[in-house]
């Protein structure tokens, strides 16, 4: 318990709070044009949905996540009402690694299939790609079916297969949320510590959102492993744009 709130409830609602707080930080940086991967003019021209529509879409997805999460915790809840003992740091680190692998694997293959299957792309996944110029709080702007399949089911599998406790899940899903928001932020910030540990970053995922890259860089949210193994990795060079900011230019594959 923490302040009378169960770990299950914290694991459900803390990542949602983290999503809006962390993406809010990027909103404050929105005026720093020298860090943008696209100009504001590009965003206005290429994106076909308004920011208010995006907010509503994300809130809908998060509502579905809350319902599924609460149902999951009801099913796995220990009726003794005694919170499970936290394992050692080494075990928790292993659970994090397993959960990251499971989530990456699930999302890579489901994400890639939504591009391969024309029906799924047209009617479901294209909603996310209506943000050709992504931004932080649009990270979870998806069709509800996609949100359920990729994010919610992916999260459930990560939780169950890794064997983590509800308390550990608070930290894991909050971290996964931060990583997803960062990948969609549309900014290349100096000193971003996530870029030190992960090649799957805002520039890498920006390539995927462009027309020339939508058959590549499916990996999300952590590593680029599956892209490299299965030949869908598109390398890029980060170059200064003459109008200010940066541009992720693909290095053409043979």
N, C-alpha and C positions, 0 to 999 in steps of 0.2 A: 504494500500500500504506500501511496505518497499523497499526503494531504487528504486521505480518505478516498482517493480515486484509485481504482484498480489498475494494475499494469496493462490489462487488456484494453481498458478505455484509453489509457495513455498511448498505447501502441496504435490505437485507431485514430486518435485525434491530433496527437503531437505532430506526425508527419504532415498533416494538412496545414497546421499552423506554421510549420517550418516552410512549407511551399510558398505561402503568401508573404511571410516575413522575408525570406531569402530573395524571392523575385522582386519584392518591394525595394530591396537594396539596389537591384539592377535598374529599377525605374528611376531611382535617384541619380544613377550614372548615365541615364539615357541621353543627357545633353553633352556628354563627353564624346564628341564626334571623332576625335582622334583615335578612339578605341573601337569604333564600330566596324563590323565586317561588311556592312551595306550602308548606303546613305539613307537618310530619312525619305528622300524622294523615291528611292527604290522601294522602300517599304510601302509607301502610299500607292505606288503604281502597281506593284506586283501582288500584294496581298489582297485577297478578294473578300475578306470578312473584317468587320469592325472589331475594335478592341473590346467593346461592350459585349458583342456576340461571343467573343473568345472567353470572357469572364463567365458568362452564363453557361457555356459549354463545359468549362472546367469544373464549375460548381456542381453540375449535373453528374459528371463522372465521379467526383469525390463523394457525392451522396450515395452512389452505387457502391463505391469502395467501403463506405462506412457500414452499409447494410451487410455486405458479404463478410467483412471483417468481424462484425459482431456475431453473425451466425457461426463463423468458424470458431471463435473463441467459446461460444456456447457449446459446441460439439466437443471441443478438446478440454473443456474446463474440468478441473479436478473438484469433485463434489466435497472434498474434505475442507475446502475453503482455505487451505494452507498454500501460500505462495511457494512455487518450486524453488529449491535452493539454487543459487547461481553457481555455475561451474567455475573452474579456474580460468584465469586469463588465457592460458594456452588453448583450452577447449573452446572458449568464446571466439578466439581468433580463428580457430579451425572452422567453427560454425559460420563465421563471417565469410571465409574463403569458399566454403561449400555453397552458401546462399548466393554469393556473387556469381559463381560458376553456373548454378542452376538458373538464375535469373537471366544471365547473359545468353545461355544456351536456348532457353525457352523463347526469349524475345527475338533472338537472331532468326530462328527458323520460322516463327510465326510472322515476324515482320517481313522477312523475305518472301514468304508465301503470299502475303497480302499484296505484294508487288507483282508476283508472277501470275496470280489468278486475276484475270481482268475484271471479273464480276466483283470480287472482294475489293479490288482497288477502286473501281468506279463508285461503288455504293457505300464503302466503309472507309478505306484508308485514305482516299483522296481528301477527306475532310481535314486530316492533319496536314496534308501537303498544300492546303489552301493558304497556309503561311509559308510562302516561298522564302520570305525573309523572316526567320523565326525570332522570337523574343522571349524573355524569361518566363512570364506568366502564361505563355502559350504552350509551354512544354507538355501539358496534359490536355491540350485541345484536340480531342479525338471524337470519333463516332462512339456512342455508348457501348456498342458491341466490341469495338476495338479496345476500349478502355477495360472492358471486362476480360477479354481474351488475353491481351498482352500484359497489362499492368496488374489487374486484380488476381487473375489466376496465376500469373507469374509470381506474384508476391506470396500467394498461398502455398505454391509448390516450394518456393525458397524457404518459407517458414517451416513447413512440415518435413521436408527432406533434410534440412540442416539440423533439425531437432532443437533449435534455439528456444529459449524460454520467452514468454511474453515480454519480460523486462528487457531482454537482449533485443527483441524485435523493435522496441522503441528506437534504439540507437541505429539498428541496421536500416530500417525503413526511412528514418530521418536522413541518414547518410545517402541512401539511394535517391531520395527526393532532391537533396542538394545537388547531387551529381546530374540528375536529369534536367533540373532547372539550369545548371551551369552549361550543359551541352547545348541548350537552346537559347542562351542569353543574347547571342548575336554580337558579343563583344569579345575582344582579345585584350585582356587586362594584364599589364606587367606584374610579375610576382604572384600570379595565380598558382597557389600551391597544388591544386588539383592537376595542373598541367605538368607538374614535376613527376607525378606518379602515374598519370594516365595519358596515353596517346589519343584515346577517344575523348575529344574535347569539343569546344564550340566550333573551331574551324573544321575539324574532321566531320562533324555532323552537319555543318553548313553545306559542305560539298554535296551531301546526300539530298539536301532540300532543293538543290538547283537541278534544272532539267538535265544537265549533262551528267549528273551524279546519281540519279534516282535508281540506277541499277547497281549501285555500289554503296559501300559503307553502311551496311545494314546493322552492324553491331551496336548494341546499346544495353545498359548505360555505362558499363565499366571498361571493358577491354576490347581490343580490335582482333582478338585471336581467331574467331570464326571467319571473319572476312579474309584474313591472311591464309588460313588453311584451305578455304573453299574458293579462292580466286575472285572475291568480290571487293578486295581492298583497292581503293583509289588513292594513291599518295597525292600530296599537294604541296605547293610552296606558298608561304605567307609573304605577300608583297605589299609595299606601301601603295595606297591609291592616291592619285594626283589630287583628287578632291579632298583628301584627308582620310585618315583611318587605314584599315587594312583590307586585303582581298585574298581569299583562299583560292589559288589557281590550281586546277588539277594538273598533275603531271601525266600526260597521256600514256595509257597502257599500250603495249605492243599488240 
